[in-house]
Amino acid sequence: MVVQGADLGDGPVLFISDLHLCSAQPALTALFRHFCWHEGRAARAVFILGDLFDYWVHRDQAAETPYTEILALLHGLHKQGTTVYLMVGNRDFALEADFLAQFGIIALPDPALLQLGDQRILLTHGDLLCSDDHRYQRFRRVIRHPLTRLTLGRLPYAWLQRIARGLRRGSSREVRTKAPAITDANPQTIVAALHGEGAFTLDGATYDILIHGHTHRPVWEQGPEGRRMVLGAWGADGAQIGRWENGQWSLQLLSPP
């Protein structure tokens, strides 16, 4: 998918990821509410690059707290003129395009190409870049396989919630035991992504900038093959979010209200 026209109109283009919104973290919902009321309303477009929710297993969650408010906030941005794009992450990959469209949210595939002026930006959640984590990559292929998705889609909502909680506990244990380099983006895979190779091939051309989240290691850096922006995870101290305005890029702190 190629996203064009995001550079038209007034206001900045914003990039966020790894919000992990859930009922157990009301402070994060408050931070997101603040973001939507202020930064979001002033933006021409907001790109959510995965893990908006701490987990998402079924659209029935939309009737629960805080998901009802979160989706309403995004719908409000859409109605007041901010274009909202959403790419799923490893925790909320069960979000479906037709469901998101009900709230005016445009679903993005992973990866996706964003054209801003003469710059080609590769957008991805970031888990595909962690190619040294072989165990996770195998799990990713299995859990996202159409047959797995079909099977899970037939289970009762309560069962899906229990499965999600178990997977989250297991994931947390694994991350604590793995070396930091294993759970970070692989340098060679970053180069391959900027070259448009492998899973990151979209139109056969290279990219100028790579933007992703997932690793929770925010940085805005210039490498030999191009620039890379890593978005920060949301927490009690706020979040590092990406910003493009008038041709200028920055990684800025979103402070708690």
HELIX and SHEET records of a PDB file:
HELIX    1   1 PRO A   26  PHE A   35  1                                  10    
HELIX    2   2 CYS A   36  GLY A   40  3                                   5    
HELIX    3   3 ARG A   41  ALA A   42  1                                   2    
HELIX    4   4 ARG A   59  ALA A   63  5                                   5    
HELIX    5   5 TYR A   67  LYS A   79  1                                  13    
HELIX    6   6 ALA A   97  ALA A  101  1                                   5    
HELIX    7   7 ASP A  127  LEU A  129  5                                   3    
HELIX    8   8 HIS A  134  ILE A  143  1                                  10    
HELIX    9   9 PRO A  146  GLY A  153  1                                   8    
HELIX   10  10 TYR A  157  THR A  177  1                                  21    
HELIX   11  11 PRO A  187  LEU A  194  1                                   8    
HELIX   12  12 GLY A  198  PHE A  200  5                                   3    
SHEET    1   A 6 VAL A   2  VAL A   3  0                                        
SHEET    2   A 6 ALA A 112  LEU A 116  1                                        
SHEET    3   A 6 GLN A 119  LEU A 123 -1                                        
SHEET    4   A 6 ILE A 209  HIS A 212  1                                        
SHEET    5   A 6 GLY A 226  VAL A 230  1                                        
SHEET    6   A 6 VAL A 219  GLY A 223 -1                                        
SHEET    1   B 6 ILE A 105  LEU A 108  0                                        
SHEET    2   B 6 THR A  83  MET A  87  1                                        
SHEET    3   B 6 ALA A  45  LEU A  49  1                                        
SHEET    4   B 6 VAL A  13  ILE A  16  1                                        
SHEET    5   B 6 ALA A 239  GLU A 245 -1                                        
SHEET    6   B 6 GLN A 248  LEU A 254 -1                                        
END                                                                             
